[in-house]
Amino acid sequence: MQFPALVKRIAGEGADAWRTHYEALRAVERGEDAIILSVGDPDFGTPAPVVERAVERLRAGDTHYTPGPGRRSLREAIAASHRERTGQAVGVDQVICLAGAQNALFAASLCLAGPGDEVIAVDPLYPTYPATIEVSGARLVRAPAPAAGGFRIDLAAFEAAITPRTRAIFFATPGNPSGVILNEPELAVIGELARRHALWVVADEVYAALGEGGRVPGLAAALPDQVVTISSLSKSHAMTGWRAGWLVGPPALIAHAEALVMCMLFGLPGFIQEAAITALGLPGGAAKLRQFCAARRDFVLSALAGAPGLRCCVPEAGMFMLVDVRDTGLSGYDFMRGLYDAERVSVLDGGAFGRETGGFVRLCFATDEAILREACARMRRFVAGVRST
């Protein structure tokens, strides 16, 4: 039996890098000694009031079908949070609830571009982006954010990438894996290009709550008819497994996304929606998680300081750090495999994120300090062994 070309597009280019992660996951499940720093799942409990609300609604029988775009009360809460964070005036007709930011990105991709179109994304980019963008039949065009420039976007190269076939721009701010936050001057250039060429702008702001003050600069208020904002509670409230995300955009796009949802998702569970409302209403928002991540970032920077062959790239926000391993003589992939084989520490090959990060690995520092201390000690030991051979 044969499969269509679609199955190759949805596999993506960075799939191999996850094999080490899943190998480590299976080792931990067997009770073996392994440290997992390869995934962005914070070692931080979901807020107790959120859990209690979900349990309460489960016991009350809130386990039946819900409206496709999400309950009005949740959409109102998301709209209010979005208004407060971005300054964009939005209502419930501009919000749709989806199963996490990844699901929202997928829906946006299918609704905004198709065969023959081009979509520009900033490289490095999250490994699911190529498949997410190209599943529609569109072609991904990479705009570099070079390592030599601190992973800040090369605006001249970005402009040069625009062609008559370009339909949309995708970027994450803060970036994953870089932790770079697009600043006002960069966004002004991107916004002007989007306006001039009538391009959609898809802003993945799932880590925005971990920026200073719980926000990052954006284009939503300046280009309300062209900007699509993606977000979720996964990173801001340590709710990765709850799959509570959303898309904010023009009403016409929301209508198309709703039609897609009706044949793909058919609504989020009611008890999760009610828990999400509770999360959005918590005082302080993501302040505790933001402080947690900042402290762990500083700990890793200190623990790896002076390690021969390693250079840590300081992220502006988020829960990841890129480590330049080129001076060890290893590629990012070989470093990842060697570190796991020798020391049972799982990180992610930077090459999975694009061409600009081939000599890097990405580690997640949003975990227990004792675990980070042991992981950093093992990394130093591994590097010492590599350099002595």
C-alpha positions, 0 to 999 in steps of 0.5 A: 500500500502507498501513502501520499506525499503529505506523510513526508511533509508532516515528518519534518526535518528535525525528527532524528534529534528527538530520538535521544530524548525518547531514549532518555524518557524510556530509561527514566521510565525503567528507573535508570539513571538519566537526566532529561534537559531536552524538552520544555516542560517546567519542573514546576507544579500547575497552580493548585487553584487551577487543579482544584477547579478542574477536579471540581468540574470533573466531579460535576460532570463537565465532560460533554461536548463544548462549543467548537471555538471555546466557551464564551467565558474563556474567550472573554478571559483570553481577550481580556488577557490579550488586551492587557498584554498587547494593547490590541482591542479584541473581542470574543469574535477574535479568539478561538481556543485550541489544543495548545499553541502547536495546534493553533500554529497548525490551524493558522498555517492551514488557513493562511497559505497553500500550494504555490505560496511561500511562508517566511520563518526565522531560522533558528526555529522550533523543529515542528515549524517546517512540517506545520508550515509545509503541510498546507502545500506552502513552501518554507523560506528561512530568514537567517538570525545568525549565531554571529549576530547573537541570533538576532534577525538579519533584516536585510536578508529577511526583506530579500526573502520576500517574493510575489509568492510570499503570503505570511511571516512566522516568528516566535518571540521570545525565540525557541531555541534562542530566547531572543526577544524581537525589539521595537526597531526590528518589529517596525521593519517587519511590520512595514514590510508586512504592510507594504506586501500585504502579508500575514504575520503569525506571532508565536508568543507562547513564551511571552509571559516569561519576558520582563514584566510578563510581556514582549513588544509586538505588532498586534496593536499596530496591524490588527487586520494582519497579525495572528497571535498564538499563545497558551498556558503551557509555559506561563502556568506550567500546564504543558499537559493540559493542552490549553492554547488559543489563536487571536486574529481577525474575525474572518480568520477565526471563522475559517479556523472554527470550520477547521476545528469542527472537523479536527478537534470539536472543542476542548474538554469543559473542565479544562476550559474552566481550569484555564479561566481560573489560571488566567484570573490568578493574581501575579500571572506567571511571575513565580515561574518567571523568577524560577526560570531566571534563577535557574538560567543564572545557575547554569551560566555559573555552573558551566562558566569556564568549561573548556569548549563550551560557550553559553548563549544568554537567553533574554527570556524563556526556559532554554539555553543554547550552548556553543559546542563547536570548540569541542570539535563535535557537531551538535548532533555528535555532542548530544549523542556522545553526552547521552551515551557517556553521561546519560544527560539528554539535550537537543541537537541545535541542528534540529532548529535550523542551519544557524544552530548546527554547532550548538545544543539546546538545554532546558534549565527549568528544573530542580537545581540539584538536577541541574548541578549534577547535569552540569557536572556531567557535561564538564566531565564529558567535555574534559574526556573529549578534549583529552582524546 
